[in-house]
Amino acid sequence: MKLYFAPLSPFVRKVLVAAAELGLAGRIEKIPVQTTPVAPDAKLKAANPLAKLPALQTDDNDLLYDSAVIVEYLDALAGGGRIIPPTGQARWTVKRQEALADGIADAAILVRYETFLRPEPKRWDEWIKGQQGKVDQGLDALEAESWLFEPAPNAAQIAAGCALGYIEFRFGRDWRRGRDTLAGWYDRFAARPSMAATAPK
Ligand SMILES: N[C@@H](CCC(=O)N[C@@H](CS)C(=O)NCC(=O)O)C(=O)O
């Protein structure tokens, strides 16, 4: 399998952590890509019309995106039901929580693009505040969800770990203030070999 890859992308990291937890890391070849909304990479665009990372070319030559689809594919490849419950309420809870964590990372990335990529005269403070509000509300919801303390890693926990890793890497440790439970969980989760091996540097 070939994974279109950038080392600082939380969504690429999510796929790599899932692959490691499922024992599939050795089957993934990384294809490095540099892409932004204003300078999309041509080979990535050929793999994913949205020109976003991650995209995965499977051994059957299928092209898959986005991260949630790829993680579900890897889970199925590893036998199914390993990091995403196969049926029932538990499945919808994990999928919803994964969407929450991904939404936090989406908003954090938009803040980063707005404050780093967009030329200063074109920046819009209200819009940045709006995205930051989504990050903050999402983190408060994660803090409130005790599911984070389940021992086995699932797709939602992996997504949450990668979103928090990205926020801490880009914006520092402020997110921890008033979120002691989440911060404690994150420190333990970040020590897993799959997370340590993929930490942004
Ligand atoms: N919902 C998508 C989000 C993917 C995403 O935003 N990827 C970023 C990198 S972390 C990207 O490729 N941005 C380039 C762009 O938006 O053009 C997923 O889960 O894969």
The ligand as an ORCA input file, in Angstrom:
! r2SCAN-3c Opt
* xyz 0 1
  N     -11.138     15.238      6.736
  C      -9.861     15.016      6.103
  C      -8.952     16.202      6.382
  C      -7.674     16.140      5.602
  C      -6.863     17.435      5.654
  O      -7.368     18.519      6.002
  N      -5.579     17.314      5.294
  C      -4.712     18.469      5.241
  C      -3.326     18.123      5.768
  S      -3.343     17.820      7.484
  C      -4.487     18.844      3.784
  O      -4.178     17.996      2.971
  N      -4.626     20.133      3.452
  C      -4.393     20.631      2.144
  C      -5.600     21.319      1.589
  O      -6.576     21.555      2.333
  O      -5.553     21.645      0.401
  C      -9.284     13.680      6.612
  O      -9.738     13.198      7.657
  O      -8.433     13.086      5.949
*
